Amino acid sequence: MGLTYSGVHVATEDREAIVAVLAETLAPGGYRLRDDAPPPAGAPVNRFLLSPPINGWTTVLPSNDLDSREYAWAETISSTGCAALWLYLYDSSFLMYRFYRGGQLIDRYHSASGEKLAVGNPRVFRPFLVPGATIEDLDRVLRPNPGEELSVEDRYLAMARLLGIQTAESSYAVAESDPRSLPGGRHSWSVVEFWYAGPPEEPTSAAERG
C-alpha cells in the first residue's frame, strides 16, 4: 500500500481561535469541550490534534468520530477569517485539496484524470508561498509537463514545501499509530476533546429564545 496523509492546515498561530470555532460548531449537536474532568463513561468523544504554529500554519487533525468529511472542518475553521487548506494524499495514488477563506470555497483540485473538478489555481496561494518559491513552481506541481517523472506523492510533498507546511506527512491515524512522527514532537501538539453531553437545553424564556 502507498501512503495516506490528510489534515487541515490553517494560516494562523491562534490555536485558541480554532478551538473556539470548533466548540461553537459542535455545541448545537450536544458536544461540550472537555475540561480536566473525565467525560461520563460511554459518552462519545470527538478529538482534534492541533500542531504548534510552524511557519505561520497550525495543523488540525480531526479524528472524524462524527463521520464528518474532513474538508468540512477546513470550511468551518476558515469562518474565523483565516485561510484553511485541506490537503489529502490517498494511497500515494491521488492528491486532493480544498482551499477556503472566510467560510467560502476558493479553490479545489484533484490530480486524477477525468474528475470534474477545478484543476487548481496556484495564484490563490501567492501570499503563502515560501521565500523564493513562485506561482510557476506550484503550477508545475499541479500540472506537470508530459513526460516528467513526478509521482503523486512527490507532488503532494512539493506543494507542502512550497507553502511552508511542515506537518503534511501526518494524519490523525498516523499520529495515533506513531506519535514520534509528529513534527515538533508529540508533546508540542494539543489534544482537544469534545464529549457528548446530551441534547442542548431548549431556551425557557423569550429573552433566551432571542
Long-range contacts (C-beta under 8 A, 24 or more apart in sequence): 1-91, 2-91, 2-92, 2-93, 2-153, 3-89, 3-91, 3-92, 3-153, 3-169, 4-89, 4-90, 4-91, 4-92, 4-171, 4-173, 5-87, 5-88, 5-89, 5-156, 5-168, 5-169, 5-170, 5-171, 5-174, 6-61, 6-70, 6-86, 6-87, 6-88, 6-89, 6-171, 6-172, 7-59, 7-60, 7-61, 7-70, 7-86, 7-87, 7-167, 7-168, 7-170, 7-171, 8-59, 8-60, 8-61, 8-62, 8-70, 8-71, 8-73, 8-74, 8-77, 8-84, 8-85, 8-86, 9-57, 9-58, 9-59, 9-60, 9-84, 9-85, 9-86, 9-87, 9-163, 9-165, 9-167, 9-168, 10-57, 10-58, 10-59, 10-60, 10-74, 10-77, 10-78, 10-82, 10-83, 10-84, 10-85, 11-56, 11-57, 11-82, 11-83, 11-84, 11-85, 11-128, 12-53, 12-56, 12-58, 12-80, 12-82, 13-53, 13-56, 13-58, 14-58, 14-82, 15-50, 15-53, 15-58, 15-190, 17-80, 17-82, 18-50, 18-58, 18-60, 18-77, 18-80, 19-50, 19-192, 21-76, 21-77, 21-79, 21-80, 22-48, 22-73, 22-76, 22-77, 22-192, 22-194, 23-194, 25-76, 26-66, 26-194, 27-200, 28-200, 29-66, 29-196, 30-196, 30-197, 30-198, 30-199, 30-200, 31-194, 31-195, 31-196, 31-197, 32-194, 32-195, 32-196, 32-197, 33-192, 33-193, 33-194, 34-193, 34-194, 34-195, 39-193, 39-195, 40-195, 43-195, 43-196, 43-197, 44-195, 44-196, 45-193, 45-194, 45-195, 45-196, 46-193, 46-194, 46-195, 47-172, 47-191, 47-192, 47-193, 47-194, 48-191, 48-192, 48-193, 49-172, 49-175, 49-182, 49-189, 49-190, 49-191, 49-192, 50-189, 50-190, 50-192, 51-167, 51-182, 51-183, 51-184, 51-188, 51-189, 52-184, 52-188, 52-189, 54-164, 54-166, 54-167, 54-183, 54-184, 55-130, 55-164, 55-165, 55-166, 56-128, 56-164, 57-163, 57-164, 57-165, 57-166, 57-167, 59-165, 59-167, 59-170, 61-170, 61-171, 61-172, 61-175, 62-172, 63-172, 64-172, 71-98, 74-98, 74-99, 74-100, 75-100, 75-103, 75-105, 76-103, 78-102, 78-103, 78-104, 79-103, 83-128, 85-163, 85-165, 87-156, 87-159, 87-160, 87-165, 87-168, 89-152, 89-153, 89-156, 92-151, 92-152, 92-153, 93-152, 94-152, 95-152, 95-155, 95-156, 95-159, 97-159, 99-124, 99-125, 109-142, 111-142, 111-152, 111-155, 119-143, 125-162, 125-163, 128-163, 128-164, 129-162, 129-163, 129-164, 130-161, 130-162, 130-163, 130-164, 133-162, 137-162, 138-162
